[in-house]
Amino acid sequence: MAQEDVFKKIVSHCKEYGFVFPSSEIYDGLAAVYDYGQNGVELKNNIKEYWWKSMVLLHENIVGIDSAIFMHPTIWKASGHVDAFNDPLIDNRDSKKRYRADVLIEDQIAKYDEKIEKEIEKARKRFGEKFDEAQFRATNARVIEHQQKRDALHERFATAMQGPDLAELKQIIEDEEIVDPISGTKNWTDVRQFNLMFSTEMGSVADGSNKVYLRPETAQGIFVNYLNVQKTGRMKIPFGIAQIGKAFRNEIVARQFIFRMREFEQMEMQFFVKPGTEIEWFQKWKETRMKWHQALGFGEENYRFHDHEKLAFYANAATDIEFRMPFGFKEVEGIHSRTDYDLSQHEKYCGRAIKYFDPVTKESYTPYDIETSIGVDRMFLSIMCHSYREEKLDNGETRVVLLLPPALAPTKLAVLPLVKKDGLPEKAREIVNNLKFHFNTSYDEKDTIGKRYRRQDAVGTPYCVTVDYDTLNDNTVTLRFRDTMQQERVSIDQLQSIIEDKVSISGLLKKLQ
């Protein structure tokens, strides 16, 4: 099945099973804004808990805050967002649709990658186990041609984005004969800059209103609270400040479901270090964050680092952790060495000293900063994409199952009475009431037991318990495992000890030690 079709099924599955809904759907929706349903919010909260505890619980020198969404507008002047938080915008005159010029070119680069992969896949099927991919890439004429075109375009694009050179970006689009996917034409306007911040007014007209912004990132809330946290917490360098919160960007092209939205959630940690040690800490956090992702068990081959070719003028190192989505490797987390830019800018604009006094060396300095920033929504999507399976069973049927990491699954255990009579529902309710204090447990009595198993598979519930007539006699139940569909009889008294460690966030955190 084509990866595009797989992705469409995942999007449909998210709605059908209460993970993600289009926002304001009864009013025909609001573009690029989504609501998380009853299962989605549980999965999302589990992701956030895994991240938060991995930062704050496992590191004595990292603490958390929750800063306001509205902040003084000068903050965004100091951070550079007012003047430079822009995307290159281009319109198609025929479709009247608006696009990001850089995304159009990135998609064109991806098309060359797809052509290369198709040639490799055809050759792999033809040669079987004898296939040597490295040799094929180096010698096949079509692959070499596609690779040369791809590399030349990539180099030209990277150079154009340095300025950015808006005229060159348009010229690339014309030279590559990139067409509008709606109209199919190449009738493009010039490329121009578009600021991504949402603005609003604070205060009444009579009092004189002030223009404020919905924050486009959560990081600045950490920087402006640096002194508060450092002094009240008596924090010593190196130390970090973590935060989870909403951010807002007026994306020109918000697409690929929840991958790029106008309202999204970030998990960010700013780690303050002594100048001169920042690259060492950057490397440490690269390793730490990759380990966090890989602990979920999705396979090392599905992750890679992508070092930035174009660094922000204030940064001296930057990389992305990319995950293999159905639409290619895409960024889920960024790790940046931001030097002392942010704290220095705020010191300049607010007129107050934002320094750290080192009690050992008796010197004051502006700390350097290592940032780790991960999108909750992108992380959610990567987990859904990897977990979705359609499996052919021995009886010819197909089951749809979400192989979610048990610690992240919305529901850990579903308790199912075999029938709705003879005291079985009451016994099942008793089990639920005993275990719900330890992990998320649900009760389901509607439809046949087989249909209930399929329903729990589709929402990723790792364990199901069936209460039958033998349960009333020997206090045992049938415990079913989602991944293998294997079943075994266990004592009700053993359920908590069997399940709890496997479905707790603590089990994931232990892998990080």
Contacts in CASP RR format, 6 or more apart in sequence:
PFRMAT RR
TARGET T0000
AUTHOR 0000-0000-0000
METHOD contacts of the structure
MODEL  1
MAQEDVFKKIVSHCKEYGFVFPSSEIYDGLAAVYDYGQNGVELKNNIKEY
WWKSMVLLHENIVGIDSAIFMHPTIWKASGHVDAFNDPLIDNRDSKKRYR
ADVLIEDQIAKYDEKIEKEIEKARKRFGEKFDEAQFRATNARVIEHQQKR
DALHERFATAMQGPDLAELKQIIEDEEIVDPISGTKNWTDVRQFNLMFST
EMGSVADGSNKVYLRPETAQGIFVNYLNVQKTGRMKIPFGIAQIGKAFRN
EIVARQFIFRMREFEQMEMQFFVKPGTEIEWFQKWKETRMKWHQALGFGE
ENYRFHDHEKLAFYANAATDIEFRMPFGFKEVEGIHSRTDYDLSQHEKYC
GRAIKYFDPVTKESYTPYDIETSIGVDRMFLSIMCHSYREEKLDNGETRV
VLLLPPALAPTKLAVLPLVKKDGLPEKAREIVNNLKFHFNTSYDEKDTIG
KRYRRQDAVGTPYCVTVDYDTLNDNTVTLRFRDTMQQERVSIDQLQSIIE
DKVSISGLLKKLQ
3 326 0 8 1.000
3 327 0 8 1.000
3 328 0 8 1.000
4 326 0 8 1.000
4 327 0 8 1.000
6 326 0 8 1.000
6 388 0 8 1.000
7 256 0 8 1.000
7 257 0 8 1.000
7 325 0 8 1.000
7 326 0 8 1.000
7 327 0 8 1.000
7 385 0 8 1.000
9 388 0 8 1.000
9 390 0 8 1.000
10 326 0 8 1.000
10 384 0 8 1.000
10 385 0 8 1.000
10 388 0 8 1.000
11 20 0 8 1.000
11 257 0 8 1.000
13 19 0 8 1.000
13 384 0 8 1.000
13 388 0 8 1.000
13 400 0 8 1.000
13 402 0 8 1.000
13 458 0 8 1.000
14 20 0 8 1.000
14 40 0 8 1.000
14 257 0 8 1.000
14 384 0 8 1.000
15 21 0 8 1.000
15 22 0 8 1.000
17 39 0 8 1.000
17 458 0 8 1.000
17 459 0 8 1.000
18 37 0 8 1.000
18 38 0 8 1.000
18 39 0 8 1.000
18 40 0 8 1.000
18 459 0 8 1.000
19 36 0 8 1.000
19 37 0 8 1.000
19 39 0 8 1.000
19 40 0 8 1.000
19 43 0 8 1.000
19 384 0 8 1.000
20 34 0 8 1.000
20 35 0 8 1.000
20 36 0 8 1.000
20 37 0 8 1.000
20 40 0 8 1.000
20 257 0 8 1.000
20 258 0 8 1.000
21 34 0 8 1.000
21 35 0 8 1.000
21 36 0 8 1.000
21 37 0 8 1.000
22 29 0 8 1.000
22 30 0 8 1.000
22 33 0 8 1.000
22 34 0 8 1.000
22 35 0 8 1.000
23 29 0 8 1.000
23 30 0 8 1.000
23 33 0 8 1.000
23 34 0 8 1.000
23 35 0 8 1.000
24 30 0 8 1.000
24 33 0 8 1.000
31 254 0 8 1.000
31 262 0 8 1.000
32 251 0 8 1.000
32 254 0 8 1.000
32 255 0 8 1.000
32 260 0 8 1.000
32 261 0 8 1.000
32 262 0 8 1.000
33 261 0 8 1.000
33 262 0 8 1.000
33 263 0 8 1.000
34 257 0 8 1.000
34 258 0 8 1.000
34 261 0 8 1.000
36 44 0 8 1.000
38 410 0 8 1.000
39 410 0 8 1.000
39 411 0 8 1.000
39 459 0 8 1.000
40 380 0 8 1.000
40 410 0 8 1.000
42 410 0 8 1.000
42 411 0 8 1.000
42 440 0 8 1.000
43 380 0 8 1.000
43 383 0 8 1.000
43 404 0 8 1.000
43 408 0 8 1.000
43 409 0 8 1.000
43 410 0 8 1.000
44 265 0 8 1.000
44 376 0 8 1.000
44 380 0 8 1.000
46 407 0 8 1.000
46 408 0 8 1.000
46 409 0 8 1.000
46 410 0 8 1.000
46 505 0 8 1.000
47 376 0 8 1.000
47 379 0 8 1.000
47 380 0 8 1.000
47 383 0 8 1.000
47 408 0 8 1.000
48 244 0 8 1.000
48 267 0 8 1.000
48 376 0 8 1.000
49 505 0 8 1.000
50 407 0 8 1.000
50 408 0 8 1.000
50 505 0 8 1.000
50 508 0 8 1.000
50 509 0 8 1.000
51 244 0 8 1.000
51 267 0 8 1.000
51 292 0 8 1.000
51 374 0 8 1.000
52 242 0 8 1.000
52 244 0 8 1.000
52 267 0 8 1.000
53 505 0 8 1.000
53 509 0 8 1.000
54 292 0 8 1.000
54 509 0 8 1.000
54 512 0 8 1.000
55 62 0 8 1.000
55 64 0 8 1.000
55 242 0 8 1.000
55 269 0 8 1.000
56 62 0 8 1.000
56 63 0 8 1.000
56 64 0 8 1.000
56 242 0 8 1.000
57 509 0 8 1.000
58 509 0 8 1.000
58 512 0 8 1.000
58 513 0 8 1.000
59 240 0 8 1.000
61 235 0 8 1.000
61 236 0 8 1.000
61 238 0 8 1.000
61 239 0 8 1.000
61 240 0 8 1.000
62 239 0 8 1.000
62 240 0 8 1.000
62 241 0 8 1.000
62 242 0 8 1.000
62 269 0 8 1.000
62 271 0 8 1.000
63 229 0 8 1.000
63 233 0 8 1.000
63 235 0 8 1.000
63 239 0 8 1.000
63 240 0 8 1.000
63 241 0 8 1.000
63 242 0 8 1.000
64 229 0 8 1.000
64 241 0 8 1.000
64 242 0 8 1.000
64 243 0 8 1.000
65 221 0 8 1.000
65 222 0 8 1.000
65 225 0 8 1.000
65 229 0 8 1.000
65 241 0 8 1.000
65 242 0 8 1.000
65 243 0 8 1.000
66 243 0 8 1.000
66 244 0 8 1.000
66 245 0 8 1.000
67 218 0 8 1.000
67 221 0 8 1.000
67 222 0 8 1.000
67 224 0 8 1.000
67 225 0 8 1.000
67 243 0 8 1.000
68 221 0 8 1.000
69 214 0 8 1.000
69 215 0 8 1.000
69 246 0 8 1.000
70 202 0 8 1.000
70 212 0 8 1.000
70 214 0 8 1.000
70 215 0 8 1.000
71 212 0 8 1.000
71 213 0 8 1.000
71 215 0 8 1.000
71 220 0 8 1.000
71 221 0 8 1.000
71 224 0 8 1.000
72 212 0 8 1.000
73 82 0 8 1.000
73 210 0 8 1.000
73 211 0 8 1.000
73 212 0 8 1.000
73 213 0 8 1.000
74 349 0 8 1.000
74 350 0 8 1.000
75 220 0 8 1.000
75 221 0 8 1.000
75 224 0 8 1.000
75 346 0 8 1.000
75 349 0 8 1.000
76 82 0 8 1.000
76 85 0 8 1.000
76 197 0 8 1.000
76 213 0 8 1.000
76 216 0 8 1.000
76 220 0 8 1.000
77 83 0 8 1.000
77 349 0 8 1.000
78 345 0 8 1.000
78 346 0 8 1.000
78 348 0 8 1.000
78 349 0 8 1.000
78 350 0 8 1.000
79 220 0 8 1.000
79 223 0 8 1.000
79 342 0 8 1.000
79 345 0 8 1.000
79 346 0 8 1.000
80 345 0 8 1.000
81 197 0 8 1.000
81 213 0 8 1.000
81 216 0 8 1.000
82 195 0 8 1.000
82 197 0 8 1.000
85 195 0 8 1.000
85 196 0 8 1.000
85 197 0 8 1.000
85 216 0 8 1.000
86 193 0 8 1.000
86 194 0 8 1.000
86 195 0 8 1.000
86 196 0 8 1.000
87 100 0 8 1.000
87 102 0 8 1.000
87 193 0 8 1.000
87 194 0 8 1.000
87 196 0 8 1.000
87 251 0 8 1.000
87 252 0 8 1.000
88 100 0 8 1.000
88 101 0 8 1.000
88 102 0 8 1.000
88 164 0 8 1.000
88 166 0 8 1.000
88 169 0 8 1.000
88 191 0 8 1.000
88 192 0 8 1.000
88 193 0 8 1.000
88 194 0 8 1.000
89 98 0 8 1.000
89 99 0 8 1.000
89 100 0 8 1.000
89 101 0 8 1.000
89 191 0 8 1.000
89 192 0 8 1.000
89 193 0 8 1.000
89 194 0 8 1.000
89 252 0 8 1.000
90 98 0 8 1.000
90 99 0 8 1.000
90 100 0 8 1.000
90 101 0 8 1.000
90 104 0 8 1.000
90 169 0 8 1.000
90 170 0 8 1.000
90 173 0 8 1.000
90 188 0 8 1.000
90 189 0 8 1.000
90 190 0 8 1.000
90 191 0 8 1.000
90 192 0 8 1.000
91 97 0 8 1.000
91 98 0 8 1.000
91 99 0 8 1.000
91 188 0 8 1.000
91 189 0 8 1.000
92 99 0 8 1.000
92 180 0 8 1.000
92 182 0 8 1.000
92 183 0 8 1.000
92 185 0 8 1.000
92 187 0 8 1.000
92 188 0 8 1.000
92 189 0 8 1.000
93 185 0 8 1.000
93 187 0 8 1.000
93 188 0 8 1.000
93 189 0 8 1.000
94 180 0 8 1.000
94 183 0 8 1.000
94 184 0 8 1.000
94 185 0 8 1.000
94 187 0 8 1.000
95 180 0 8 1.000
95 182 0 8 1.000
95 183 0 8 1.000
95 184 0 8 1.000
95 185 0 8 1.000
97 180 0 8 1.000
97 182 0 8 1.000
97 183 0 8 1.000
98 252 0 8 1.000
98 253 0 8 1.000
99 180 0 8 1.000
99 252 0 8 1.000
99 253 0 8 1.000
100 252 0 8 1.000
100 253 0 8 1.000
101 166 0 8 1.000
101 169 0 8 1.000
101 170 0 8 1.000
101 173 0 8 1.000
101 191 0 8 1.000
102 157 0 8 1.000
102 161 0 8 1.000
102 164 0 8 1.000
102 169 0 8 1.000
103 253 0 8 1.000
104 173 0 8 1.000
104 178 0 8 1.000
105 153 0 8 1.000
105 157 0 8 1.000
105 169 0 8 1.000
105 172 0 8 1.000
105 173 0 8 1.000
105 176 0 8 1.000
105 178 0 8 1.000
106 157 0 8 1.000
107 178 0 8 1.000
108 153 0 8 1.000
108 176 0 8 1.000
108 178 0 8 1.000
109 150 0 8 1.000
109 153 0 8 1.000
109 154 0 8 1.000
109 157 0 8 1.000
110 328 0 8 1.000
112 146 0 8 1.000
112 147 0 8 1.000
112 149 0 8 1.000
112 150 0 8 1.000
112 153 0 8 1.000
113 150 0 8 1.000
115 142 0 8 1.000
115 146 0 8 1.000
116 137 0 8 1.000
116 143 0 8 1.000
116 146 0 8 1.000
116 147 0 8 1.000
116 150 0 8 1.000
119 140 0 8 1.000
119 142 0 8 1.000
119 143 0 8 1.000
119 146 0 8 1.000
120 133 0 8 1.000
120 136 0 8 1.000
120 137 0 8 1.000
120 143 0 8 1.000
123 131 0 8 1.000
123 136 0 8 1.000
123 140 0 8 1.000
124 131 0 8 1.000
124 133 0 8 1.000
136 143 0 8 1.000
137 143 0 8 1.000
137 147 0 8 1.000
138 144 0 8 1.000
153 172 0 8 1.000
153 176 0 8 1.000
156 168 0 8 1.000
156 172 0 8 1.000
157 169 0 8 1.000
157 172 0 8 1.000
158 309 0 8 1.000
158 310 0 8 1.000
159 165 0 8 1.000
159 168 0 8 1.000
160 168 0 8 1.000
160 169 0 8 1.000
160 172 0 8 1.000
161 169 0 8 1.000
161 310 0 8 1.000
162 310 0 8 1.000
166 190 0 8 1.000
166 191 0 8 1.000
166 192 0 8 1.000
166 193 0 8 1.000
167 190 0 8 1.000
167 191 0 8 1.000
169 191 0 8 1.000
170 188 0 8 1.000
170 190 0 8 1.000
170 191 0 8 1.000
173 188 0 8 1.000
174 186 0 8 1.000
174 188 0 8 1.000
177 186 0 8 1.000
178 186 0 8 1.000
179 185 0 8 1.000
179 186 0 8 1.000
180 186 0 8 1.000
180 187 0 8 1.000
180 188 0 8 1.000
194 252 0 8 1.000
195 250 0 8 1.000
196 216 0 8 1.000
196 249 0 8 1.000
196 250 0 8 1.000
196 251 0 8 1.000
197 213 0 8 1.000
197 214 0 8 1.000
197 216 0 8 1.000
197 248 0 8 1.000
197 249 0 8 1.000
197 250 0 8 1.000
198 213 0 8 1.000
198 214 0 8 1.000
198 248 0 8 1.000
198 249 0 8 1.000
198 250 0 8 1.000
199 211 0 8 1.000
199 212 0 8 1.000
199 213 0 8 1.000
199 214 0 8 1.000
200 211 0 8 1.000
200 212 0 8 1.000
200 213 0 8 1.000
200 214 0 8 1.000
201 209 0 8 1.000
201 210 0 8 1.000
201 211 0 8 1.000
201 212 0 8 1.000
202 209 0 8 1.000
202 210 0 8 1.000
202 211 0 8 1.000
202 212 0 8 1.000
203 209 0 8 1.000
203 210 0 8 1.000
214 247 0 8 1.000
214 248 0 8 1.000
215 221 0 8 1.000
215 247 0 8 1.000
215 248 0 8 1.000
216 247 0 8 1.000
216 248 0 8 1.000
216 249 0 8 1.000
217 247 0 8 1.000
217 266 0 8 1.000
217 268 0 8 1.000
217 373 0 8 1.000
218 243 0 8 1.000
218 244 0 8 1.000
218 245 0 8 1.000
218 246 0 8 1.000
218 247 0 8 1.000
218 266 0 8 1.000
218 268 0 8 1.000
219 268 0 8 1.000
219 270 0 8 1.000
219 342 0 8 1.000
219 371 0 8 1.000
219 373 0 8 1.000
220 342 0 8 1.000
221 243 0 8 1.000
222 241 0 8 1.000
222 243 0 8 1.000
222 268 0 8 1.000
222 270 0 8 1.000
223 270 0 8 1.000
223 342 0 8 1.000
223 343 0 8 1.000
223 346 0 8 1.000
223 369 0 8 1.000
224 346 0 8 1.000
225 241 0 8 1.000
226 241 0 8 1.000
226 272 0 8 1.000
226 343 0 8 1.000
226 354 0 8 1.000
227 354 0 8 1.000
229 235 0 8 1.000
229 241 0 8 1.000
230 239 0 8 1.000
230 356 0 8 1.000
236 359 0 8 1.000
237 272 0 8 1.000
237 273 0 8 1.000
237 274 0 8 1.000
237 356 0 8 1.000
237 358 0 8 1.000
237 367 0 8 1.000
238 271 0 8 1.000
238 272 0 8 1.000
238 273 0 8 1.000
238 274 0 8 1.000
238 277 0 8 1.000
238 281 0 8 1.000
239 271 0 8 1.000
239 272 0 8 1.000
240 269 0 8 1.000
240 270 0 8 1.000
240 271 0 8 1.000
240 272 0 8 1.000
241 269 0 8 1.000
241 270 0 8 1.000
241 272 0 8 1.000
242 267 0 8 1.000
242 268 0 8 1.000
242 269 0 8 1.000
243 266 0 8 1.000
243 267 0 8 1.000
243 268 0 8 1.000
243 269 0 8 1.000
244 265 0 8 1.000
244 266 0 8 1.000
244 267 0 8 1.000
244 268 0 8 1.000
244 376 0 8 1.000
245 265 0 8 1.000
245 266 0 8 1.000
245 267 0 8 1.000
246 263 0 8 1.000
246 264 0 8 1.000
246 265 0 8 1.000
246 266 0 8 1.000
247 263 0 8 1.000
247 264 0 8 1.000
247 265 0 8 1.000
247 266 0 8 1.000
248 262 0 8 1.000
248 263 0 8 1.000
248 264 0 8 1.000
249 262 0 8 1.000
249 264 0 8 1.000
250 262 0 8 1.000
251 260 0 8 1.000
251 261 0 8 1.000
251 262 0 8 1.000
253 260 0 8 1.000
254 260 0 8 1.000
254 261 0 8 1.000
254 262 0 8 1.000
256 327 0 8 1.000
257 381 0 8 1.000
258 264 0 8 1.000
258 377 0 8 1.000
258 378 0 8 1.000
258 380 0 8 1.000
258 381 0 8 1.000
259 325 0 8 1.000
259 330 0 8 1.000
259 377 0 8 1.000
259 378 0 8 1.000
259 381 0 8 1.000
261 377 0 8 1.000
264 375 0 8 1.000
264 376 0 8 1.000
264 377 0 8 1.000
265 375 0 8 1.000
265 376 0 8 1.000
265 377 0 8 1.000
266 373 0 8 1.000
266 374 0 8 1.000
266 375 0 8 1.000
266 376 0 8 1.000
267 373 0 8 1.000
267 374 0 8 1.000
267 375 0 8 1.000
267 376 0 8 1.000
267 379 0 8 1.000
268 371 0 8 1.000
268 372 0 8 1.000
268 373 0 8 1.000
268 374 0 8 1.000
269 371 0 8 1.000
269 372 0 8 1.000
269 373 0 8 1.000
270 369 0 8 1.000
270 370 0 8 1.000
270 371 0 8 1.000
271 281 0 8 1.000
271 285 0 8 1.000
271 369 0 8 1.000
271 370 0 8 1.000
271 371 0 8 1.000
271 372 0 8 1.000
272 356 0 8 1.000
272 367 0 8 1.000
272 368 0 8 1.000
272 369 0 8 1.000
273 281 0 8 1.000
273 367 0 8 1.000
273 368 0 8 1.000
273 369 0 8 1.000
273 370 0 8 1.000
274 358 0 8 1.000
274 365 0 8 1.000
274 367 0 8 1.000
274 368 0 8 1.000
275 339 0 8 1.000
275 340 0 8 1.000
275 365 0 8 1.000
275 366 0 8 1.000
275 367 0 8 1.000
275 368 0 8 1.000
276 368 0 8 1.000
277 368 0 8 1.000
278 316 0 8 1.000
278 317 0 8 1.000
278 337 0 8 1.000
278 339 0 8 1.000
278 368 0 8 1.000
278 369 0 8 1.000
278 370 0 8 1.000
279 316 0 8 1.000
279 317 0 8 1.000
279 337 0 8 1.000
281 337 0 8 1.000
281 370 0 8 1.000
282 317 0 8 1.000
282 335 0 8 1.000
282 337 0 8 1.000
282 370 0 8 1.000
285 335 0 8 1.000
285 370 0 8 1.000
285 372 0 8 1.000
286 305 0 8 1.000
286 319 0 8 1.000
286 335 0 8 1.000
288 512 0 8 1.000
289 321 0 8 1.000
289 333 0 8 1.000
289 335 0 8 1.000
289 372 0 8 1.000
289 374 0 8 1.000
290 303 0 8 1.000
290 305 0 8 1.000
290 321 0 8 1.000
291 512 0 8 1.000
292 512 0 8 1.000
293 303 0 8 1.000
293 321 0 8 1.000
293 323 0 8 1.000
293 332 0 8 1.000
293 333 0 8 1.000
294 300 0 8 1.000
294 303 0 8 1.000
295 508 0 8 1.000
295 511 0 8 1.000
295 512 0 8 1.000
296 383 0 8 1.000
296 405 0 8 1.000
296 408 0 8 1.000
296 508 0 8 1.000
297 405 0 8 1.000
298 323 0 8 1.000
298 382 0 8 1.000
298 386 0 8 1.000
301 324 0 8 1.000
302 323 0 8 1.000
302 324 0 8 1.000
302 386 0 8 1.000
303 321 0 8 1.000
303 322 0 8 1.000
303 323 0 8 1.000
303 324 0 8 1.000
304 321 0 8 1.000
304 322 0 8 1.000
304 329 0 8 1.000
305 319 0 8 1.000
305 320 0 8 1.000
305 321 0 8 1.000
305 322 0 8 1.000
306 319 0 8 1.000
306 320 0 8 1.000
306 321 0 8 1.000
306 322 0 8 1.000
306 329 0 8 1.000
306 331 0 8 1.000
307 318 0 8 1.000
307 319 0 8 1.000
308 315 0 8 1.000
308 318 0 8 1.000
308 319 0 8 1.000
308 320 0 8 1.000
311 317 0 8 1.000
311 318 0 8 1.000
312 318 0 8 1.000
312 336 0 8 1.000
312 338 0 8 1.000
314 338 0 8 1.000
314 339 0 8 1.000
314 341 0 8 1.000
314 342 0 8 1.000
315 336 0 8 1.000
315 337 0 8 1.000
315 338 0 8 1.000
315 339 0 8 1.000
315 341 0 8 1.000
316 337 0 8 1.000
316 339 0 8 1.000
317 336 0 8 1.000
317 337 0 8 1.000
318 334 0 8 1.000
318 335 0 8 1.000
318 336 0 8 1.000
318 337 0 8 1.000
319 334 0 8 1.000
319 335 0 8 1.000
319 336 0 8 1.000
320 331 0 8 1.000
320 332 0 8 1.000
320 333 0 8 1.000
320 334 0 8 1.000
320 335 0 8 1.000
321 331 0 8 1.000
321 332 0 8 1.000
321 333 0 8 1.000
321 334 0 8 1.000
321 335 0 8 1.000
322 329 0 8 1.000
322 330 0 8 1.000
322 331 0 8 1.000
322 332 0 8 1.000
323 329 0 8 1.000
323 330 0 8 1.000
323 332 0 8 1.000
323 382 0 8 1.000
323 386 0 8 1.000
325 381 0 8 1.000
325 382 0 8 1.000
325 385 0 8 1.000
326 385 0 8 1.000
330 378 0 8 1.000
331 378 0 8 1.000
332 374 0 8 1.000
332 375 0 8 1.000
332 378 0 8 1.000
332 379 0 8 1.000
332 382 0 8 1.000
333 372 0 8 1.000
333 373 0 8 1.000
333 374 0 8 1.000
333 375 0 8 1.000
333 379 0 8 1.000
334 371 0 8 1.000
334 372 0 8 1.000
334 373 0 8 1.000
334 374 0 8 1.000
335 370 0 8 1.000
335 371 0 8 1.000
335 372 0 8 1.000
335 373 0 8 1.000
336 370 0 8 1.000
336 371 0 8 1.000
336 373 0 8 1.000
337 368 0 8 1.000
337 369 0 8 1.000
337 370 0 8 1.000
337 371 0 8 1.000
338 368 0 8 1.000
338 369 0 8 1.000
338 370 0 8 1.000
338 371 0 8 1.000
339 368 0 8 1.000
339 369 0 8 1.000
340 366 0 8 1.000
340 367 0 8 1.000
340 368 0 8 1.000
340 369 0 8 1.000
341 369 0 8 1.000
342 369 0 8 1.000
343 354 0 8 1.000
343 366 0 8 1.000
343 367 0 8 1.000
343 369 0 8 1.000
344 354 0 8 1.000
344 366 0 8 1.000
346 354 0 8 1.000
347 353 0 8 1.000
347 354 0 8 1.000
347 355 0 8 1.000
347 366 0 8 1.000
354 366 0 8 1.000
355 364 0 8 1.000
355 365 0 8 1.000
355 366 0 8 1.000
356 364 0 8 1.000
356 365 0 8 1.000
356 366 0 8 1.000
356 367 0 8 1.000
357 363 0 8 1.000
357 364 0 8 1.000
358 364 0 8 1.000
358 365 0 8 1.000
383 404 0 8 1.000
383 405 0 8 1.000
383 408 0 8 1.000
384 402 0 8 1.000
386 403 0 8 1.000
387 402 0 8 1.000
387 403 0 8 1.000
387 404 0 8 1.000
387 460 0 8 1.000
388 400 0 8 1.000
388 402 0 8 1.000
389 400 0 8 1.000
389 401 0 8 1.000
389 402 0 8 1.000
389 403 0 8 1.000
390 398 0 8 1.000
390 399 0 8 1.000
390 400 0 8 1.000
391 398 0 8 1.000
391 399 0 8 1.000
391 400 0 8 1.000
391 401 0 8 1.000
392 398 0 8 1.000
393 399 0 8 1.000
399 454 0 8 1.000
399 457 0 8 1.000
400 454 0 8 1.000
400 457 0 8 1.000
400 458 0 8 1.000
401 457 0 8 1.000
401 458 0 8 1.000
401 460 0 8 1.000
401 482 0 8 1.000
402 409 0 8 1.000
402 457 0 8 1.000
402 458 0 8 1.000
402 459 0 8 1.000
402 460 0 8 1.000
403 460 0 8 1.000
403 482 0 8 1.000
403 483 0 8 1.000
404 460 0 8 1.000
404 462 0 8 1.000
405 508 0 8 1.000
406 412 0 8 1.000
406 462 0 8 1.000
406 463 0 8 1.000
406 502 0 8 1.000
406 503 0 8 1.000
407 502 0 8 1.000
407 503 0 8 1.000
407 504 0 8 1.000
407 505 0 8 1.000
407 507 0 8 1.000
407 508 0 8 1.000
409 459 0 8 1.000
409 460 0 8 1.000
409 461 0 8 1.000
409 462 0 8 1.000
409 503 0 8 1.000
410 440 0 8 1.000
410 459 0 8 1.000
410 460 0 8 1.000
410 461 0 8 1.000
411 440 0 8 1.000
411 441 0 8 1.000
411 442 0 8 1.000
411 456 0 8 1.000
411 459 0 8 1.000
411 460 0 8 1.000
411 461 0 8 1.000
412 439 0 8 1.000
412 440 0 8 1.000
412 441 0 8 1.000
412 461 0 8 1.000
412 462 0 8 1.000
412 463 0 8 1.000
412 499 0 8 1.000
412 503 0 8 1.000
413 435 0 8 1.000
413 439 0 8 1.000
413 440 0 8 1.000
413 441 0 8 1.000
413 442 0 8 1.000
413 461 0 8 1.000
413 462 0 8 1.000
413 463 0 8 1.000
413 464 0 8 1.000
413 465 0 8 1.000
413 495 0 8 1.000
413 499 0 8 1.000
413 503 0 8 1.000
414 441 0 8 1.000
414 442 0 8 1.000
414 443 0 8 1.000
414 444 0 8 1.000
414 452 0 8 1.000
414 456 0 8 1.000
414 461 0 8 1.000
414 463 0 8 1.000
414 464 0 8 1.000
414 465 0 8 1.000
415 428 0 8 1.000
415 429 0 8 1.000
415 431 0 8 1.000
415 432 0 8 1.000
415 435 0 8 1.000
415 441 0 8 1.000
415 442 0 8 1.000
415 443 0 8 1.000
415 444 0 8 1.000
415 464 0 8 1.000
415 465 0 8 1.000
415 467 0 8 1.000
416 428 0 8 1.000
416 443 0 8 1.000
416 444 0 8 1.000
416 445 0 8 1.000
416 449 0 8 1.000
416 452 0 8 1.000
416 453 0 8 1.000
416 464 0 8 1.000
416 465 0 8 1.000
416 466 0 8 1.000
416 467 0 8 1.000
417 423 0 8 1.000
417 424 0 8 1.000
417 425 0 8 1.000
417 427 0 8 1.000
417 428 0 8 1.000
417 445 0 8 1.000
417 466 0 8 1.000
417 467 0 8 1.000
418 424 0 8 1.000
418 449 0 8 1.000
418 466 0 8 1.000
418 467 0 8 1.000
418 468 0 8 1.000
418 469 0 8 1.000
420 445 0 8 1.000
422 469 0 8 1.000
423 472 0 8 1.000
424 467 0 8 1.000
424 468 0 8 1.000
424 469 0 8 1.000
424 471 0 8 1.000
424 472 0 8 1.000
425 445 0 8 1.000
427 467 0 8 1.000
427 471 0 8 1.000
427 472 0 8 1.000
428 443 0 8 1.000
428 445 0 8 1.000
428 465 0 8 1.000
428 467 0 8 1.000
429 443 0 8 1.000
431 441 0 8 1.000
431 465 0 8 1.000
431 467 0 8 1.000
431 477 0 8 1.000
431 492 0 8 1.000
431 495 0 8 1.000
432 441 0 8 1.000
432 442 0 8 1.000
432 443 0 8 1.000
434 496 0 8 1.000
435 441 0 8 1.000
435 495 0 8 1.000
435 496 0 8 1.000
435 499 0 8 1.000
438 496 0 8 1.000
438 500 0 8 1.000
439 499 0 8 1.000
439 500 0 8 1.000
439 503 0 8 1.000
439 504 0 8 1.000
442 461 0 8 1.000
444 452 0 8 1.000
444 455 0 8 1.000
444 456 0 8 1.000
446 452 0 8 1.000
447 455 0 8 1.000
449 466 0 8 1.000
452 464 0 8 1.000
453 464 0 8 1.000
453 480 0 8 1.000
453 485 0 8 1.000
456 464 0 8 1.000
456 482 0 8 1.000
457 482 0 8 1.000
460 482 0 8 1.000
461 482 0 8 1.000
462 481 0 8 1.000
462 482 0 8 1.000
462 483 0 8 1.000
462 502 0 8 1.000
462 503 0 8 1.000
463 479 0 8 1.000
463 480 0 8 1.000
463 481 0 8 1.000
463 482 0 8 1.000
463 499 0 8 1.000
463 503 0 8 1.000
464 479 0 8 1.000
464 480 0 8 1.000
464 482 0 8 1.000
465 477 0 8 1.000
465 478 0 8 1.000
465 479 0 8 1.000
465 480 0 8 1.000
465 495 0 8 1.000
466 477 0 8 1.000
466 478 0 8 1.000
466 480 0 8 1.000
467 477 0 8 1.000
468 477 0 8 1.000
468 478 0 8 1.000
470 476 0 8 1.000
471 477 0 8 1.000
471 492 0 8 1.000
475 491 0 8 1.000
475 492 0 8 1.000
475 493 0 8 1.000
476 489 0 8 1.000
476 490 0 8 1.000
476 491 0 8 1.000
476 492 0 8 1.000
477 489 0 8 1.000
477 490 0 8 1.000
477 492 0 8 1.000
477 495 0 8 1.000
478 487 0 8 1.000
478 488 0 8 1.000
478 489 0 8 1.000
479 487 0 8 1.000
479 488 0 8 1.000
479 489 0 8 1.000
479 490 0 8 1.000
479 495 0 8 1.000
479 498 0 8 1.000
480 486 0 8 1.000
480 487 0 8 1.000
481 487 0 8 1.000
490 498 0 8 1.000
501 507 0 8 1.000
END
